[in-house]
């Protein structure tokens, strides 16, 4: 019998991908380039006036990108779900109801008359209290679960929006016109005096989250596994919920509601990094948020010469991506 020899085929070379650190460096470079281009290119007229205005817009976008990116990633970690975000859970409905109640009971002029630091702090405090009571109760109870939280959040959000719609129908056209400008994200018209406070809140919240990155990695393993690793699950849950509530509340009070922006940044961050480690996902989500907002605003103003709000485009595209992702996944 002749021995049949089978030639061994050489193994296919493994595809080499960029290390996570290199991906973060590329994303950070693109984000910094977008910021520099928006600040210095296509300036007409007074440089000082244009630069000061653009610097305020950049500051607002950076705060909003940080708050939504970090808040959404942390929220998805503690809920163990890549679909849910604080905004989808009815956070924006609380803000809309507060603005509608102000106009309905005190008139349209009250929005401009009450603008200032006290109003910003009051809105932030009310939204934080609401979300902490809701999420803390749902997570700490024995029967608490993702599905219960989703049901309660959606029902309360629909209830708040129904009350807001009813009150808005009773407003005069001029009052409704004033109110409608507050119900969409307004990145280019935020108050510059609010930025130091918002940036300070983001820095403190970011330091707390970064210090707990390894604990967040452990929380991904579940309650029992995290407890076995020596983590106080209930305390970490409370701290993280407080941080998320504070970030989203400050961003919403500063620049208005944005429902799907955080979802898009978090989803892309996980895909770009290819890891679950928060030390990589959190910076990537922030860089993607900055690129989306600053780059989108630059293209909107200087390529399409459009004067519309970028947030409308982001919400439309983000909603479409959310539906496609949900249909492809087939489950919550």
N, C-alpha and C positions, 0 to 999 in steps of 0.2 A: 504494500500500500504506500502510495506516495503521500508524503506529509504536505498538507496544504498550509501554506504560510499566508497569514493575513497581515498585510502591512499596516502598521499602526499609524493612524492619522495624527498629525500634530494637533495639539489642543489649540482651540481658537483663543487668541489673546483676549484677556479680560479687558473690558472697557474701563478706561480710567476716567474718573470724574474728578472735578475740582474738589479739594478739601473744603470743609465747611468754613474755615477761616478765610480762604481765598474767595469763596462766594460772598461772605460778609463784606470783605474788602471791596469787591466789585460793586455790590449794591450800595455801600456807603459812598463810593466814588461817584456813582451815577446820581445819587441823591444830592451830594455836595455840588456836582456840576449843574444840576437842575436849579439849585438855589442861587448859584452865582449867575447863571444865565438870566434868571428872572429878575435879579436885582440890578444888573448892569446893562443888559441889552435893550435896544430899541427905546431909549429914553429920549423924549422930545420935550422941549421947553426947559423949565427950571429943573436942574439936576437935584438940588436939595429937596424940593417939594416931592418929586417923583420917588427919590430914594427913601425918604421918610415914610411915604405911603406904602411903598413896596416892602419896606422892612416890617411894618405893622402887619401886612398881609402874610409875609413869611412867618412871623412869630405866631400868628393865629393858626396857620396851617401846621406848623411843627407841633404846637400844643394839641391840636385836634388829632393829628396823626398818632402822636404818642399815646394820648388818652384812649382812643378807640383800639389801637393795635394791642397795647399792653392789657387793657381792660378785657378785650374779647378773648385773647389767648388764655389769660388767667381764669376767666369765667368758664371757658370750655374745658379747662383742666379740672376744676372743682366739680363740674357737672358731668364729666366723662362723656362729652358729646361735642362733635365738631360742627353741628348744625346750629345749636342755640347761641344767641348773643344777648347781651343785656337789652339792646334796643328792640329786638324781636319779642322779648318778654314783656313789652308794654312800657318801657322806660320813657319813650318819646311821647306816649299818650298822656303821661302825667304832666309833662312840660306844656303840651298843647292845651290841656284842660286848665292849667294855671293861667296861661296867657288869655284864654277865652273868658275865664271868669273875671279877670281884671277889666277887660273891655266891656263885658256884658253889664257889670255892676257899676263901673266908674267912668265909662266912656272911653273913646279911642285916644283922647289926649293923655290918659293916665300912663300909657306905655312910655311915651317920651318924657313925661314929667317925673316918673319914678326911676328912670334910668340912673344907675349909679352903683356904687359898691354895696350899699345895704340891700338893694334888690337882688344883686347877683348872689350875695351870701344867703339871703332868705330862700331864693329858688334852689340853690344847691343844697341847703340844709333840709328843705322839705322833700326833695327827691331822694336824698340819701336816707332819710328816716323811713320813707315809704318802702324803698327797695330793701333796706335792712330788715324791716319788720316782715315783709313778704318772704324774702329768700331765707332769712334765718329761721322763721317758723316752719317753712316747708322742708328745709334741710335737716333740722334738728329733731323733728317728730319721727316717731317710729314708723309711721305709715308714709313718710315723705319719700318721693321718688321723682325721677325725671318726668314721667308722664303726668303726675299730679301737678308739679311745678309748671309744666308747659300748659296744662289745662287752665290752671288758675291765672297764670300770666296772660294768656290769650283772652280769657273771659274778661278779666279786669281791663285789659287794653281795649277790647271792644266796647265795654261799658263806658269807659272814659271818653272814647272817641264818639260814641253815640250822644253822650251828654254835650260834648263840644260841638258836634254838628247841629244839635237842636238849638243851642244858644247862638251859634253863628247865623242860623237862619233868621233869628230875631234882630240881628244887628242891621243898622243902616248901611247902605253901600259904601259910604266913606269910612265908617268904622271897620267894616270887613276888609276894606282895602288896606287900612293901617295894620290890622291884625295879620293879614295874609303874608306880609313881609317878614313877620316873626316866626312863621310856621315852616319855613324852609331854611336849610343851612345857608349862612351868610358869611362866607370866608373873607370877603373883601370889604366888609363894612362893620367888622367887630370893633369895639371900643378899645383904643390903645391903652387906656389906664387900667384895664382889667388884666393885661398880659403879665405884669409882674406877679400878681397873686396866682394866676393860673399856672405860670411857669414854676413858681415855688411849690405849688401842690403837686405838679408832675414830678419835680425833682425828688420830693420827699416820698411820694408813692413809688417812684422808680427805685429809690434806694431800698425801700422795704421789700419790694418784689425781688430785686437782684440779690439781696441778702438771703432770701428764702428760695432761691432757684432750686437748690437740691431738695428742699422739702416739697416743692411743687412737683419735681420729678417723682418723688415717692408717692405723692397723692395720686398720680396716674395709675398706680398699682391697685388702688382701691382702699376702702376704709380699714379692712382687716390687715392687709399687708403693711399699710402705713403705720398702724398702731403697733404691729410687731416690730417695726423698725425704730420704735421709740418716739414717734411723732404724736403729739396731742391733736388728733384729727379735728375735734370740735373747735379748739382754739384757732388752729390754722384756717379752718373754714371761715370762722368769724372775721379774722383779720383780713383774709383775701376778699371776702364779700364787702367789707368796709372800703378796702382800697378800690375795688372795681366800681362800687357805687359812687365814691368820691370822684374818680376820674371821669366817668361818663356824665355825672351830674355837672361837673365843672365845664366839660366840653360842650354839653348841651346848652347850659346857661350862657356860655361865651359866644358860640357860633350857631346855635340852633340844632335841631334834631337831624341825625343821619342814621338811617336804619340799617343799611346793608354794607356800609363802608368797612366796618370792623370785621364782618364776616369775610369779605374779599381779601383783606390784608392778612388775616389769620390763615385762610386756606392757602394762599400763595406762599406764605412763609413756611408752612409745613412742607409744601411741595419743593420749594427752592432749597431748603436745608436738608431734607431727607432724613431728619432725626426728630426725636421727641424731646431732646434736651432743651430746657428753657433758656439756657445760657446762649444758645444759638438761635432759637425760634423767636425770642422776644426782640433782639436787635434787628433781625431780618424783617419782622413784621413792621417795625418802626420805619426802617429804610424804605420798604415798599409803600407804606402810607405816605411818606414824604414825596417819593417819586410820583405817586398817583396824583396827589393834590397839587404840588408845585409844577410838575411837568404838564399836568392837565390844564392848569390855569395858564401856563405859558403858551401852550398850543392853542387854547381857546382864544386868547387875546391877540396873539401875533401871527398865527397861521390862518385861522378861520375868521379873525377880526369880529368875533361874536361878543356881545355884551351880556349874554345870559349868564345864569348862575351855574357854576360847575357842579354843584351838589345835585342838581336835577339830572344831569347826565350820569353822574356816578350812581345815584339811586336807581335810575332806569336800568343801566347795565348791571349793577350789582343785584338787583331783583331778578333779572333774567338769569344771571349766573347761579343765584341761589336756587331758583326753580329747577334749572338743568341739573345741578348737583344733587338736589333732593330726589328728582326723578331717576337719575342714574343710580343713586345709592339705594333707593326703594324703601328706606326706613329711616326713622329718627335715631 
